[in-house]
Amino acid sequence: MSIEYSLVENKLGTNEGSYRAMVQPKGTIDLDGVIDRMARRGSTLMREDALANQEAYFETVILLLREGYNVTTPTANYSASIKGVFNSPDDAFDPGRHKLEVRVNPGSGLRPALDKATVSKLEPTTPIPNLTLFHDHESDSNNLKATPGGGAKIKGYRLKFDQSDPEQGIFFVAPGDVETRVSRVLSIRPSEVVFILPELPANTYRLEVRAAFGKQVRAGALTSKLTVA
């Protein structure tokens, strides 16, 4: 497996038209996931023993930091720091003005860890509205029916649009690309839109949300077709 990245425009750079790499993580692994990976690699430690050892390790690191020590390990170096301003050489630590923080830097064993890693470039994705659910209040159904004149909501991502722009909004598209735009929108949020369904003839429909991304209006559609009986 490789470390995947895509390129995005470098808006903070001094060179116009330059790009920077953005690593695209495959996910996040917590301590349980690390222990599972250890077991898959054939570790002789029982999972429960490994968890207990890790918990004891972290508790000890925290205890040493609280006692005023720096802690150096192969993966990370830990130290304490104090944030805040002192007014004079005679000033003392005040919890109301100062705060203890932990500094963590890569350990000597971690710094060269990526030297042998491989990378692969991903093609950039174009953001569009992502519709994950349509709920019809009248029939209390999801992704199945649409009741003309009834209330409904769409859930998803990047759903916010400008209702005053006739190119944007919620559209019901019948076979033959005959489309009806929703005129009564009650609430618009990036993750949810609440509206009143228009008077639609009996048919099957593709539900679309069209929103502006920069100067372009892009459409996203619900995977399921909706039926108006």
C-alpha positions in Angstrom: 0.0 0.0 0.0 1.1 3.6 -0.6 0.6 7.0 0.7 -1.9 8.7 -1.5 -2.0 12.4 -2.3 -3.7 14.9 -4.6 -2.7 18.4 -5.8 -4.6 21.5 -4.7 -3.9 25.1 -5.8 -1.4 26.8 -3.5 -3.3 30.0 -2.7 -0.7 31.1 -0.1 2.3 30.7 -2.4 4.0 33.5 -4.2 4.2 31.7 -7.5 0.9 32.0 -9.4 -0.4 28.7 -10.7 1.6 26.6 -8.2 0.1 23.6 -6.4 0.8 21.8 -3.2 0.3 18.1 -2.3 -2.4 17.2 0.2 -2.1 13.7 1.6 -5.4 11.7 1.5 -5.5 9.4 4.5 -7.2 6.0 4.1 -8.7 6.4 7.6 -7.7 6.7 11.3 -6.5 3.8 13.3 -7.0 4.0 17.1 -5.1 1.9 19.8 -7.5 -1.0 19.3 -6.7 -1.0 15.6 -2.9 -0.9 16.3 -3.3 -3.9 18.6 -5.3 -5.8 15.9 -2.6 -5.1 13.4 0.0 -6.4 15.8 -2.0 -9.6 16.2 -2.3 -10.0 12.4 1.5 -9.7 12.0 1.9 -12.7 14.2 2.8 -11.2 17.5 3.1 -13.7 20.3 1.4 -11.3 22.7 -2.2 -12.0 23.5 -4.5 -9.1 22.6 -5.5 -8.5 26.2 -1.8 -8.5 27.3 -0.9 -6.0 24.5 -3.7 -3.7 25.5 -2.7 -3.8 29.2 1.0 -3.1 28.3 0.1 -0.2 26.1 -2.2 1.3 28.8 0.7 1.0 31.4 3.1 2.6 28.9 0.9 5.6 28.3 0.1 6.0 32.0 3.9 6.0 32.8 4.6 8.6 30.1 2.0 10.9 31.6 3.3 10.3 35.1 6.9 11.2 34.1 5.7 14.3 32.4 3.8 15.4 35.4 7.0 14.9 37.5 8.9 17.2 35.2 10.8 14.8 33.0 11.3 14.9 29.3 10.4 11.5 27.8 12.3 10.2 24.7 11.1 7.2 22.8 11.8 5.8 19.3 8.5 7.1 18.0 8.0 10.4 19.9 9.7 12.8 22.2 7.5 14.4 24.9 8.2 17.5 27.0 6.2 20.1 28.9 6.0 23.8 28.1 4.2 26.8 29.6 2.1 29.1 27.5 1.5 32.7 28.5 3.3 35.9 29.3 5.1 36.7 32.5 5.1 40.4 33.5 8.4 40.5 35.3 11.3 38.3 36.6 9.4 38.1 39.9 6.1 37.0 38.3 5.0 33.5 39.0 2.8 30.9 37.3 -0.8 31.8 37.4 -3.4 29.3 36.2 -5.6 32.2 35.1 -2.9 33.5 32.7 -0.7 30.6 32.1 -1.3 27.1 30.8 0.8 23.9 30.8 1.0 22.2 27.5 2.6 19.0 26.1 5.1 19.2 23.2 5.4 16.1 21.0 8.1 15.8 18.3 9.0 12.8 16.1 11.4 10.4 17.8 14.7 9.3 16.3 13.2 6.0 15.1 10.2 7.7 13.5 12.0 10.4 11.5 13.3 8.0 8.8 10.2 5.9 8.8 8.8 7.3 5.6 12.1 7.1 3.6 11.1 3.8 2.1 7.4 4.5 1.7 5.8 4.7 -1.7 3.4 7.4 -2.8 0.7 7.5 -5.5 -1.1 10.4 -7.0 -4.9 10.6 -7.0 -6.9 12.4 -9.6 -8.6 15.4 -8.0 -12.3 15.0 -7.3 -14.9 17.7 -8.3 -17.1 18.6 -5.4 -20.8 18.2 -6.1 -23.9 18.0 -3.8 -24.1 14.5 -2.2 -27.6 13.3 -1.5 -27.7 10.4 1.0 -31.3 10.4 2.0 -34.8 11.7 1.0 -37.5 11.5 3.6 -41.1 11.9 2.6 -43.1 13.0 5.7 -46.5 12.0 4.4 -45.6 8.4 3.8 -42.9 8.3 6.4 -40.6 6.6 3.9 -37.0 7.0 2.8 -35.8 7.0 -0.8 -39.0 5.5 -2.1 -42.0 7.8 -2.5 -42.8 11.5 -2.9 -46.1 12.9 -1.9 -47.1 16.1 -3.9 -47.8 19.0 -1.6 -46.3 17.3 1.4 -43.3 18.0 3.5 -39.9 16.4 2.8 -36.2 16.7 3.6 -32.9 15.8 2.0 -29.9 14.8 4.0 -26.3 14.7 2.7 -23.3 16.9 2.1 -22.6 20.1 0.2 -26.4 20.7 -0.2 -26.4 24.5 0.4 -27.6 26.5 -2.6 -28.9 29.9 -3.5 -32.7 29.6 -4.0 -32.8 33.0 -5.7 -30.7 31.7 -8.6 -33.1 29.7 -10.9 -30.2 27.5 -12.0 -29.7 26.3 -8.4 -32.1 24.5 -6.1 -34.0 21.2 -5.8 -35.2 19.6 -9.1 -37.5 16.6 -9.8 -36.5 15.2 -13.2 -39.0 12.9 -15.0 -38.1 10.6 -17.9 -37.4 12.7 -21.0 -35.6 15.2 -18.8 -38.8 17.0 -17.9 -37.9 18.9 -14.7 -39.8 20.6 -11.9 -38.0 23.0 -9.6 -39.0 23.2 -5.9 -40.3 26.7 -5.1 -41.1 26.3 -1.4 -37.8 25.7 0.5 -38.2 26.1 4.3 -34.6 25.5 5.4 -31.2 25.2 3.7 -28.2 23.9 5.4 -25.1 22.1 4.0 -26.2 18.8 5.5 -30.0 19.1 5.3 -32.7 20.9 3.2 -36.4 21.0 4.3 -39.0 21.9 1.7 -42.6 21.4 0.4 -43.0 19.1 -2.5 -44.4 20.6 -5.7 -47.6 19.2 -7.4 -46.0 16.4 -9.5 -47.8 14.1 -11.9 -47.7 10.4 -11.3 -44.3 9.1 -12.6 -40.8 8.2 -11.5 -38.3 11.0 -10.8 -34.6 11.6 -10.4 -34.1 14.0 -7.5 -31.3 16.5 -8.0 -29.7 19.3 -5.9 -27.9 21.9 -8.0 -25.5 24.3 -6.2 -22.8 26.7 -7.2 -19.1 25.8 -6.6 -17.2 28.9 -7.5 -18.6 30.1 -10.9 -19.9 26.6 -11.8 -23.3 25.1 -10.9 -23.0 21.4 -10.4 -25.7 18.8 -9.8 -25.8 15.8 -7.5 -28.6 13.2 -7.6 -30.1 10.7 -5.2 -29.1 7.2 -6.1 -32.7 5.9 -5.8 -35.5 6.9 -8.1 -38.6 8.3 -6.4 -42.2 7.3 -7.3 -45.2 9.6 -7.3 -48.3 7.4 -7.4 
